[in-house]
Each structure stands twice: as structure tokens, then as C-alpha cells.
């Protein structure tokens, strides 16, 4: 008997009819003899509605109270799905994140899972029950409810799967797999049958919203087979694994894009690397995710460091920098909004020099200004004007022939 963790996103459980369909799908897996744990997100736009209610009452609501509020969305879904399963004759039980034994660090709105006590899950599975767990939430060491940030239900599902030694984890969503780019905006984007953990991790970090980066990290660390597929059809999805066996000659496998990027530049009187350490240590303390970093120290030019962040972190970042200006030791700080990040990703880039040059040449031909660059073994990212984001993505998708199936 194999164990499967099935995760259903908000669209998949957006109304009672879809919840019934999910229940039927779960029962179909139990009929094959599998032990099933289900992880669910909040229904449809529930989280957005809860955020709107909070914003109507307070411009800056407490992060603790926001966790109290937002964690209820997934609990509603888990209870409703369990009721549907029971009505169809399937023995099932719903758990909140903390009832499922999920322990997190003491950070509100963006906590990381530190451990999972699986005793209660194992007991319920031994009793022949389907377990339905509310995703996106846990409990810290002080008994406070925490949430795991954007895409946290994905992380819950993969972490649970790793903890109970599941045979695989299936992520059900409103798309039928992972595409070479977002098919809603990019002409010719097509579904990939396989993708490596490392490639998916880069794509997830670079703006592809299909999977949360932490979920991919868990899958990679535990070599857990992970699939992304549609909850609305029976089509085969995309499988994540250590090394893809299909389309191995693809140098670039995907193009990701992310809008609303802000570049912050901090200038100094004199170069001092100790200030760099202070700045990024301070931002990390407040859980500000800094992406591309470029330092400039040249004779005759005022030394500076530029870095990119998401627009949602902009106000807090500026507040931190201004409040600690004397301690951080910089002279002035300025910023540029209206930017976006576009990235190419592919494990084939490791052994194929010239990919970055090809990317830059195509952007030059498209007359798109490149403001920042970041590279790794399997990706190249550029920060460009946001107005050119989709133009650049379509051009690069065409440049590397991603609309063509290669065997």
C-alpha cells in the first residue's frame, strides 16, 4: 500500500461543486488501495476577501492578528471537504496545521516549518481514515498561530509528504502542468513533461507562481517525486525529479517574469564593506528578501551598492534604512520603481557557453534596456523596465525555441 499526499489549490476548491469533485477524486485514489493525506488551500478568493476586511479596519493590522484571521480560510476548506468525503461514505477527519503537528519558527506571516510531529497523522492513517489538513499554517514554540507566506499550502503538502515517507506528492491546481512560460501571456508556451528540482526551484524563485520555492526545496532535499497537474481534468501533469530524461537537448527550459520590482541604490562617502554586512544583516533580520546585488567601487566615482526587492517590501525597506541610517553608515539612498525581472532557466546552460550573450543580443535587437544582471549555473536574470516585460519574455521564448517540442 502506497502513501500519497494530494494538495488542492484555491481554484480547485472554489465552490461546493468543486469540493465534491475533489472528494470523488480522493475516493478514487483510496479505491486503488492508497493511504491518502489531503492538504487544502482556502476556497477561491477567500484570502483576498479576508485581507480586504482587515484593510477596511486598519491600515497596518498586527501581523499576529493577520495570522489568526488568514488561517481560518484553510480551516473552512478542510472541514467542508471532510464533510463531503463523509457524506460519500469515506471515513475522514480534518486537522488544522497544529493538530497535524506542524511546528514553525516564531515569525508571523512568513514562518518556516521547523518540525512535524506525525503521531496524530499516523494514528488516523492506521485507522483507515483520509486526513484533510488545512495548509499554510502551523504553531510556534509559544503556542502562537503562524502562517507560511504566499504558496504556503504547497510547502505544507511537501513537508507532510516527506515527514510521513509518502511515495509521492501530487499538487492539483487550475493548470495542467508547468509550462515553458505563462501561457496566459506568452505565445507558444507549452507544457513540459519533466523538469529538474533545480530548474523548478529557479523558476519558482524567479516569478513562476505554479509552485512555492520552499515546497520545491523540501522535495529536492528528500528526493520526493512531485507532480503538478490539473484538478479539473485527468491529463498527466509535469513531474519533478533529479534529472529529466525527456527533451535533454533543451538548453533553456523556461522563461520566467516578475513585475513590480524596485531597485534601491545606497551611496557612501568612502568604500567600506562592513557597511554592506550591516545593511543586509539588518534587512534579513526583518525578513526582507533581497535579490540581485551589484556593488560599484571605481576611482573618481562615489561608491555605491544597488539591490532589487519586491515592491511589496519597498515601504518597510525604506523605513528600515532611514531609521538606521547613522548605524548603517551610508550617505544617501534612492530608488527606481516601474521595473521587472525576466529570467531564462535551464540545466543545459552549464555546458553551453554563450547563452547569456545570446540573451543580451536579442534584448538589444528588441531595444530593451538592461539595468541589472544576475547569473547562476542554470539561470540568467535581467532587471528591465516593466513596460517591456512581456515583450522581452516573448522574444526570449522565441529566441531559444521553447515553442518547439524537441526529442
C-alpha distance (Angstrom), angle and dihedral (degrees) to the residues before:
residue distance angle dihedral
X1 . . .
X2 3.80 . .
X3 3.79 128.3 .
X4 3.77 120.6 -130.8
X5 3.80 130.0 -175.0
X6 3.81 112.0 -153.1
X7 3.79 118.3 -165.4
X8 3.81 121.4 -165.9
X9 3.80 121.9 -164.5
X10 3.78 128.3 -142.3
X11 3.81 96.1 -89.9
X12 3.81 90.9 50.8
X13 3.83 90.3 57.7
X14 3.81 96.9 31.6
X15 3.81 95.8 129.1
X16 3.80 140.0 5.4
X17 3.82 92.9 -91.2
X18 3.79 91.2 56.2
X19 3.80 90.2 45.6
X20 3.82 87.9 55.8
X21 3.80 89.5 50.9
X22 3.80 90.5 51.0
X23 3.81 90.0 50.0
X24 3.81 90.2 52.9
X25 3.79 90.5 49.6
X26 3.80 91.7 50.5
X27 3.81 91.9 48.6
X28 3.79 88.1 50.3
X29 3.80 89.6 59.4
X30 3.80 93.6 46.4
X31 3.82 88.6 51.7
X32 3.80 87.5 61.5
X33 3.80 88.7 59.1
X34 3.81 98.7 -101.8
X35 3.80 126.0 143.0
X36 3.79 105.6 -126.8
X37 3.78 134.2 -153.8
X38 3.80 115.2 -179.9
X39 3.81 124.9 -159.6
X40 3.81 118.3 -165.5
X41 3.78 138.9 -166.2
X42 3.80 126.2 -145.1
X43 3.82 115.3 -75.2
X44 3.80 115.6 -87.9
X45 3.80 111.6 -60.5
X46 3.82 95.0 -6.4
X47 3.80 94.0 118.9
X48 3.82 91.5 49.6
X49 3.80 90.0 50.4
X50 3.81 91.9 50.1
X51 3.81 89.8 49.5
X52 3.81 89.9 50.9
X53 3.80 91.8 51.5
X54 3.80 91.0 50.8
X55 3.81 92.5 48.1
X56 3.81 90.4 51.3
X57 3.79 88.9 59.4
X58 3.80 102.2 37.2
X59 3.79 136.6 15.3
X60 3.81 90.3 -149.5
X61 3.81 109.3 23.8
X62 3.80 118.5 -169.7
X63 3.81 112.7 -90.2
X64 3.81 89.4 -135.5
X65 3.79 92.3 54.8
X66 3.80 90.8 44.6
X67 3.80 88.3 57.6
X68 3.79 89.9 49.6
X69 3.79 88.8 51.5
X70 3.80 102.3 41.1
X71 3.81 95.5 45.4
X72 3.81 89.1 65.9
X73 3.81 92.5 69.4
X74 3.80 94.9 67.7
X75 3.81 91.5 42.1
X76 3.81 90.2 58.5
X77 3.81 91.0 52.9
X78 3.80 94.9 46.4
X79 3.81 92.4 51.2
X80 3.82 93.6 46.8
X81 3.81 93.8 47.9
X82 3.80 90.6 48.4
X83 3.81 90.4 51.3
X84 3.81 89.4 51.1
X85 3.81 92.2 49.9
X86 3.79 91.6 48.7
X87 3.82 91.1 48.6
X88 3.82 88.5 54.9
X89 3.80 90.8 52.6
X90 3.81 99.1 -99.8
X91 3.81 116.6 132.9
X92 3.81 105.2 -127.0
X93 3.79 142.0 156.5
X94 3.81 131.8 -161.7
X95 3.82 124.1 -137.3
X96 3.78 132.0 -170.2
X97 3.80 114.6 -133.1
X98 3.80 92.4 -95.6
X99 3.81 93.2 45.4
X100 3.81 85.3 56.0
X101 3.81 88.1 55.8
X102 3.81 99.0 -108.2
X103 3.81 110.3 159.1
X104 3.80 120.2 -172.0
X105 3.77 141.0 -177.3
X106 3.81 116.7 -89.3
X107 3.81 97.4 -95.6
X108 3.79 122.7 119.4
X109 3.83 122.1 -137.6
X110 3.82 95.1 5.7
X111 3.82 109.7 38.8
X112 3.80 125.1 158.8
X113 3.79 122.9 -134.4
X114 3.80 110.9 -109.6
X115 3.81 101.3 178.0
X116 3.81 143.1 -13.4
X117 3.79 123.4 -142.4
X118 3.81 102.1 -152.2
X119 3.82 98.7 -174.5
X120 3.79 95.5 106.5
X121 3.81 92.5 44.2
X122 3.81 91.8 50.6
X123 3.81 91.6 48.9
X124 3.79 92.4 52.2
X125 3.81 92.9 46.3
X126 3.80 90.3 49.9
X127 3.80 88.0 53.8
X128 3.82 89.8 56.3
X129 3.79 95.9 -108.9
X130 3.78 129.3 144.4
X131 3.81 107.0 -128.9
X132 3.80 120.0 -144.2
X133 3.80 112.5 -163.7
X134 3.80 126.5 -166.7
X135 3.80 105.3 -124.8
X136 3.80 130.2 -147.0
X137 3.82 96.3 45.4
X138 3.78 147.3 83.2
X139 3.79 143.9 152.1
X140 3.81 127.9 -98.4
X141 3.80 127.5 -141.1
X142 3.82 90.8 -89.5
X143 3.80 94.7 55.5
X144 3.81 93.9 -103.8
X145 3.80 121.2 143.5
X146 3.81 111.8 -118.3
X147 3.80 133.3 -175.8
X148 3.79 126.2 -143.1
X149 3.79 101.3 -133.7
X150 3.78 130.9 -117.4
X151 3.81 111.6 -10.4
X152 3.79 90.5 11.9
X153 3.81 94.5 143.4
X154 3.83 89.1 63.3
X155 3.79 88.1 54.3
X156 3.81 91.4 48.2
X157 3.80 91.4 52.4
X158 3.80 96.8 48.9
X159 3.81 93.4 42.3
X160 3.82 90.9 51.0
X161 3.82 90.5 47.1
X162 3.81 91.5 52.2
X163 3.82 92.5 46.0
X164 3.81 95.6 52.0
X165 3.83 92.7 40.2
X166 3.79 92.7 -117.1
X167 3.80 118.2 -171.5
X168 3.79 91.4 -129.3
X169 3.79 144.8 -16.0
X170 3.81 121.3 -132.0
X171 3.80 118.8 -159.7
X172 3.82 110.2 -156.8
X173 3.77 116.5 -162.1
X174 3.82 142.0 148.3
X175 3.82 92.6 -83.5
X176 3.78 125.6 68.1
X177 3.78 96.9 -129.2
X178 3.80 144.9 -42.6
X179 3.80 115.3 -47.0
X180 3.79 133.3 -155.0
X181 3.81 84.4 -109.3
X182 3.79 137.4 -19.3
X183 3.84 104.6 -54.6
X184 3.81 91.0 -155.8
X185 3.79 90.2 69.2
X186 3.80 109.0 15.0
X187 3.79 120.2 75.0
X188 3.79 113.2 -131.3
X189 3.81 96.3 13.4
X190 3.80 108.3 156.3
X191 3.78 138.0 -170.5
X192 3.80 118.8 -95.2
X193 3.80 117.3 -139.7
X194 3.79 93.9 -154.3
X195 3.78 137.4 16.2
X196 3.78 132.5 176.3
X197 3.80 121.4 -115.1
X198 3.81 89.9 -117.6
X199 3.80 93.4 51.7
X200 3.79 92.3 47.7
X201 3.79 90.7 46.6
X202 3.79 90.5 54.9
X203 3.81 92.6 45.5
X204 3.81 91.5 48.2
X205 3.80 91.8 49.8
X206 3.79 91.3 46.4
X207 3.78 98.4 56.4
X208 3.81 107.4 -77.9
X209 3.81 100.0 135.8
X210 3.80 99.5 -162.0
X211 3.81 95.1 95.3
X212 3.79 133.7 17.6
X213 3.84 114.2 -116.6
X214 3.81 93.2 -126.9
X215 3.80 90.4 55.5
X216 3.80 90.3 54.0
X217 3.82 90.5 47.8
X218 3.81 90.9 55.1
X219 3.80 91.7 48.1
X220 3.81 92.0 49.5
X221 3.81 94.8 45.7
X222 3.80 92.1 51.8
X223 3.84 96.9 34.0
X224 3.81 87.4 -124.0
X225 3.82 116.3 172.1
X226 3.79 105.4 -119.7
X227 3.79 127.1 -172.6
X228 3.80 131.6 -172.8
X229 3.80 114.8 -154.0
X230 3.79 143.4 150.8
X231 3.79 121.7 -86.6
X232 3.79 89.1 -156.5
X233 3.81 98.5 59.1
X234 3.80 141.7 28.2
X235 3.80 94.4 -119.5
X236 3.79 119.2 134.5
X237 3.77 110.5 -105.8
X238 3.80 133.7 -155.1
X239 3.80 119.3 -64.1
X240 3.80 121.6 -146.5
X241 3.79 116.3 -148.8
X242 3.78 140.7 150.9
X243 3.81 96.2 -95.0
X244 3.82 124.5 13.0
X245 3.80 115.8 -131.0
X246 3.83 96.4 -166.1
X247 3.83 128.1 72.4
X248 3.79 89.7 6.0
X249 3.81 90.9 164.2
X250 3.80 92.3 66.4
X251 3.82 106.6 113.1
X252 3.81 93.1 -173.8
X253 3.82 116.8 32.0
X254 3.76 102.1 179.0
X255 3.80 148.1 9.1
X256 3.80 117.1 -143.9
X257 3.77 129.1 -170.7
X258 3.78 135.0 -169.0
X259 3.82 126.1 -171.0
X260 3.82 129.2 -155.8
X261 3.79 99.3 49.5
X262 3.81 120.8 159.9
X263 3.79 125.2 -157.8
X264 3.81 115.7 -149.7
X265 3.80 120.5 -165.5
X266 3.80 122.5 -164.4
X267 3.82 119.8 -166.6
X268 3.83 129.2 -158.3
X269 3.77 136.7 -160.4
X270 3.81 90.5 -131.7
X271 3.83 133.2 5.6
X272 3.78 113.0 -90.6
X273 3.80 121.3 163.3
X274 3.80 91.1 -164.3
X275 3.80 87.8 71.2
X276 3.79 90.2 56.5
X277 3.77 90.7 55.2
X278 3.81 90.8 48.8
X279 3.80 94.0 49.4
X280 3.78 97.4 49.7
X281 3.79 93.7 39.1
X282 3.80 88.7 53.5
X283 3.81 93.1 48.5
X284 3.80 91.5 47.0
X285 3.79 89.7 52.4
X286 3.80 88.2 60.5
X287 3.83 91.6 44.1
X288 3.81 94.0 -113.2
X289 3.79 108.0 161.0
X290 3.81 108.4 -136.6
X291 3.78 115.6 -165.4
X292 3.82 124.4 177.8
X293 3.83 115.5 23.2
X294 3.81 123.8 -168.0
X295 3.81 122.3 179.0
X296 3.81 120.8 -164.1
X297 3.81 121.4 -162.1
X298 3.80 113.5 162.4
X299 3.78 132.3 150.6
X300 3.79 111.7 -96.7
X301 3.81 93.8 15.0
X302 3.80 125.9 94.9
X303 3.84 107.9 -106.3
X304 3.78 114.7 -114.0
X305 3.78 144.9 164.8
X306 3.80 124.8 -144.8
X307 3.78 126.6 -165.4
X308 3.79 137.0 172.6
X309 3.79 128.2 -127.7
X310 3.78 136.8 170.3
X311 3.79 115.9 -89.1
X312 3.81 90.6 -120.7
X313 3.85 88.2 66.0
X314 3.80 95.1 44.0
X315 3.82 101.0 94.9
X316 3.81 93.2 46.2
X317 3.81 91.9 46.2
X318 3.80 93.2 52.6
X319 3.80 90.3 46.9
X320 3.83 91.3 51.9
X321 3.81 92.5 48.1
X322 3.81 94.4 47.6
X323 3.80 94.1 44.4
X324 3.80 91.7 52.2
X325 3.81 100.8 34.7
X326 3.81 95.7 121.9
X327 3.79 93.5 48.9
X328 3.82 94.0 43.9
X329 3.79 91.7 51.2
X330 3.80 102.5 -141.3
X331 3.80 127.7 139.1
X332 3.80 103.2 -143.4
X333 3.79 142.1 -10.7
X334 3.79 129.6 -153.1
X335 3.77 134.9 172.8
X336 3.79 143.8 -153.1
X337 3.78 122.5 -147.1
X338 3.80 129.8 -173.9
X339 3.80 94.3 66.1
X340 3.80 134.9 130.8
X341 3.79 137.5 -167.0
X342 3.81 123.1 -128.0
X343 3.81 120.8 -174.4
X344 3.78 139.6 -177.1
X345 3.82 117.3 -149.1
X346 3.79 132.3 -169.1
X347 3.80 137.8 133.2
X348 3.81 88.4 -138.3
X349 3.80 89.2 71.5
X350 3.81 89.8 77.2
X351 3.81 93.0 72.5
X352 3.80 99.3 29.4
X353 3.83 114.7 75.5
X354 3.76 118.7 -161.2
X355 3.80 98.7 45.9
X356 3.82 92.9 115.4
X357 3.80 90.7 48.1
X358 3.80 89.8 51.5
X359 3.80 89.9 50.5
X360 3.81 93.8 49.4
X361 3.80 92.0 46.0
X362 3.81 92.0 54.0
X363 3.81 91.3 48.3
X364 3.81 88.8 50.0
X365 3.80 90.8 52.6
X366 3.81 88.8 50.3
X367 3.84 89.2 50.6
X368 3.80 92.4 -122.9
X369 3.81 116.2 153.5
X370 3.82 116.5 -130.6
X371 3.80 112.0 -147.8
X372 3.83 102.6 173.0
X373 3.80 135.1 11.3
X374 3.80 132.7 -158.6
X375 3.80 127.6 178.3
X376 3.78 140.7 -175.1
X377 3.79 132.3 171.4
X378 3.79 91.9 -81.5
X379 3.81 106.3 25.3
X380 3.78 144.9 45.8
X381 3.81 119.2 -161.2
X382 3.78 128.8 -170.3
X383 3.79 131.1 -170.7
X384 3.79 110.5 -140.0
X385 3.82 138.1 161.3
X386 3.80 108.6 -65.1
X387 3.79 90.8 -130.3
X388 3.83 87.9 66.8
X389 3.83 96.6 45.4
X390 3.81 99.9 104.5
X391 3.80 92.8 36.3
X392 3.80 89.6 55.2
X393 3.80 93.8 44.6
X394 3.81 93.2 50.5
X395 3.80 90.8 46.8
X396 3.81 93.7 50.9
X397 3.81 92.2 43.9
X398 3.82 86.7 55.9
X399 3.82 94.3 41.3
X400 3.79 93.6 58.8
X401 3.81 95.3 40.5
X402 3.79 96.4 -119.9
X403 3.81 94.5 154.3
X404 3.80 89.9 65.1
X405 3.82 120.9 83.8
X406 3.80 109.6 -129.6
X407 3.80 123.0 -165.8
